[in-house]
């Protein structure tokens, strides 16, 4: 299984950015997918998750209303559309895949995800 995150970069506050995560070696449509991030000196934290069917989504309060998670099963790709970026969004962003459906607040638990990508760096300047 490989999860290849891309799309990170240096952005100014208020800008938009879309991250992608290309998945291979797994039946993508069967997996719940998530985005996590880790800022310098901080623990990894949950950002968003989307169920296998693409209809049920979960967001951290800090990104709700600004970020949108989506998936394209035809392309085996997960996306994270990030709008109104803030300096506090600066982090390495990781995509993750979970074989079993994770409901509710458990979607935020990193331990529930089976596979992880290598991360892509997003830097937001003020």
Secondary structure as GFF3:
##gff-version 3
##sequence-region A 1 126
A	DSSP	beta_strand	2	6	.	.	.	ID=ss1
A	DSSP	beta_strand	10	12	.	.	.	ID=ss2
A	DSSP	beta_strand	17	24	.	.	.	ID=ss3
A	DSSP	three_ten_helix	28	30	.	.	.	ID=ss4
A	DSSP	beta_strand	32	38	.	.	.	ID=ss5
A	DSSP	beta_strand	45	50	.	.	.	ID=ss6
A	DSSP	beta_strand	57	59	.	.	.	ID=ss7
A	DSSP	beta_strand	67	72	.	.	.	ID=ss8
A	DSSP	beta_strand	77	82	.	.	.	ID=ss9
A	DSSP	three_ten_helix	87	89	.	.	.	ID=ss10
A	DSSP	beta_strand	91	98	.	.	.	ID=ss11
A	DSSP	three_ten_helix	104	108	.	.	.	ID=ss12
A	DSSP	three_ten_helix	110	112	.	.	.	ID=ss13
A	DSSP	beta_strand	115	116	.	.	.	ID=ss14
A	DSSP	beta_strand	120	125	.	.	.	ID=ss15
###
